[in-house]
Amino acid sequence: MTTKEFLAERTRERDRFELELGDAFDVKASIVLLILTFLGTISATMLTAEKLTAIPKLAQIPMIASIVISGIFCVACLWPKDYLFDDLPETYANWLADLGESDSERLEGITSLSLELANSRISRNHALNKTKAWSLNGAFWFMSIALFVELGAIAYIAFAIRPF
């Protein structure tokens, strides 16, 4: 394997990786939204419970704020992005047909062009994935805050309130 072939293989792998990473971020953001829905349901139930004391109800204020902020981060992560993809093979076939060179010269030209385009796609898609990662990180931390506040409220209900 030559150095050029090695670099071409690594570039193609990275090009696919960036697209797959964007999909993985979307799946994770969807899971966070599912957890937020569950936490929101628990929060609404606690707020409407008549016999619940004020402390668990007051705990829902930071809980709801965290859910809203986390949801905004999730929407930012899931917002459609314009990822760059490799052209259809027909595009290359048409381009090659216009060249009057030998097959080896055509192969060299198409390989160089393909690597150049892949490198620009990698840069663009990596930048998009960095914003998705930042949004997902924010969603995760605010979801964690909501989760721990809710667990605290549930623990308070379970251990501090004694039914008589």
WODAZI-V947587 format. One record per backbone hydrogen bond with DSSP energy under -1.0 kcal/mol. NH is the residue of the N-H (numbers start at 0). CO is the residue of the C=O. Records with the same first field share a line. If there is no record, write none. Layout:
BEGIN
NH=CO + CO
END
This chain:
BEGIN
5=1
6=2
7=3
8=4
9=5
10=6
11=7
12=8
13=9
14=10
15=11
16=12
17=13
18=14
19=15
20=16
21=17
22=18
23=19
24=20
25=21
26=22
27=23
28=24
29=25
30=26
31=27
32=28
33=29
34=30
35=31
36=32
37=33
38=34
39=35
40=36
41=37
42=38
43=39
44=40
45=41
46=42
47=43
56=52
57=53
58=54
60=57
62=58
63=59
64=60
65=61
66=62
67=63
68=64
69=65
70=66
71=67
72=68
73=69
74=70
75=71
76=72
77=73
78=74
82=80
90=87
92=88
93=89
94=90
95=91
96=92
97=93
105=101
106=102
107=103
108=104
109=105
110=106
111=107
112=108
113=109
114=110
115=111
116=112
117=113
118=114
119=115
120=116
121=117
122=118
123=119
124=120
125=121
126=122
127=123
128=124
129=125
130=126
131=127
132=128
133=129
134=130
135=131
136=132
137=133
138=134
139=135
140=136
141=137
142=138
143=139
144=140
145=141
146=142
147=143
148=144
149=145
150=146
151=147
152=148
153=149
154=150
155=151
156=152
157=153
158=154
159=155
160=155
END
